[in-house]
Amino acid sequence: MRNRFVVYLVCLAVLNLGSPLVAQAELIGTLQAVEASTRAQDLATVNSALARDQVRAQFVALGVDPAQVETRVAALTDSELRTLAGQVSAAPAGADALAVIGIVFLVLLILEAVGVIDIFKKFP
Amino acid sequence: MRSSRAARAAACVAALVLAGCATRGPQLPPVVATGLPAGVELESTPFFPQQDDQCGPAALATVLVASGAQVAPDELVSEVYLPGRKGSLQAELKAAARSRGRLPYVLPPSLDDLLAQLAAGHPVLVLQKTGAGPWPGWHYAVVIGYDASRDRLVLRSGTERRLEMSASLFLATWDRADRWAMTALEPGELPARADFGRTMEAAAGLEAVGRLDDAERAYRTAAKHWPDEPLPRVALANIALARGDPTAADRELRTALGLAPDDVAARNNRAELLRSMGCPESARREIAIAARLAAGGPLAAAVASTQRRIDASSGPDGPGCPAE
């Protein structure tokens, strides 16, 4: 009995994923039109629903309060989700970088300045 | 406290090292020579000292409050802080700005555009990369001013209310973050030197998360500023359809097609609109044009999907359909 309830719930959740798109599937959305004008690839090849699932899972894994995950995922656009999918752990995440990491940066800068390393490609 | 002192010491020594090895000349004077004031400081920009690793919420609150929104960094933590990364993602800063009815405009990656926003009164949230190699360190700060004669920028950064940074040190950290910068605007406002694609992308983000009123304001502003572009009209039509107003949508789409008869999105959406209004014959005519225009392009699949649906509804136009 309880199992069946869970199955229904999961079905509902899965069906619900696509619902905002299904309503007007034959209209080209504004964001889609903007992307089409800036990118050459076929937008249909990138699956937004899949990207949404990936980002959701990554948020959970990175400690986002489960009560907040849906709200946060819903606040992102399809294009942001596609960019983030699979990248949440690697994408830039601004933090308190000027303290400890500033010192690392400094050491690297000195090494760079005296010619031991060459990692700052864009650096003069 | 301790970390802040360490940061200051690190910044000072780094500045000295850079001053010693920087071979490129002054950065700001050539930029301001293009028609910007020699110096600007947006002193009234609020300051929220960051707590722990939370420069994202602090920097975001700074630009949001400066744009007139009511928000405190604490309220933003649950929206933008990622505990597992001890930081915040760029996309989530944009999302939180949208949730507060602000247009998150991501600047073109140039110093000119950054200074132009300051001259126009908009503080700019920037991403800086301070670490390297196995210790990538990222930091958000807000640029609030510059002084070309001294080649320095002024920032609200971390626990520093007023951090002066040489332009070359700033650029060393900003370049390595791909010069990412955003500003928060009211939806009816345009950034200085507004880029059409970036403005539309920001506005479409508001629409995508259901903030139709804010998106509409941004689209109307864009339609007025770029009167020859069809896209803001297509966007306004989408808003009208989302509100169940096909008459207004049709008016906007016809305006768009008057401006650009070859616009794929306008053709496709007009075809779908005609189908839904009981005009299958006109819809078939429109979608055939759209399919020809879209062939081989990024919207080909979307148009093909519309065409399948339209082809499924046969028969002649009902009364009140456009005669052609």
Interface residues (C-beta under 8 A of the other chain):
Chain A: Q24 A25 E26 L27 I28 G29 T30 L31 Q32 A33 V34 E35 A36 S37 T38 R39 A40 Q41 D42 L43 A44 F59 A61 L62 G63 V64 D65 Q68 T71 R72 A74 A75 L76 T77 D78 S79 E80 T83 L84 V88 S89 A91 P92 A93 G94 A95 D96 A97 L98 A99 V100 I101 G102 I103 V104 F105 L106 L108 L109 I110 E112 A113 I119 F120 K122 F123 P124
Chain B: S3 S4 A6 A7 A10 A11 V13 A14 V17 L18 G20 C21 A22 T23 R24 Q50 D52 D53 Q54 C55 G56 A59 S78 E79 L82 P83 G84 R85 K86 G87 S88 L89 Q90 A91 E92 K94 A95 A96 R98 S99 L127 Q128 K129 T130 G131 A132 G133 W135 P136 G137 W138 H139 Y140 S157 G158 A172 D175 R176 A177 W180 G197 M200 E201 A203 A204 G205 E207 A208 V209 A215 Y219 L231 V234 A235 N238 L241 A242 V264 A265 N268 N269 E272 R275 G297 P298 L299 A300 A301 A302 V303 S305 T306 R309 I310
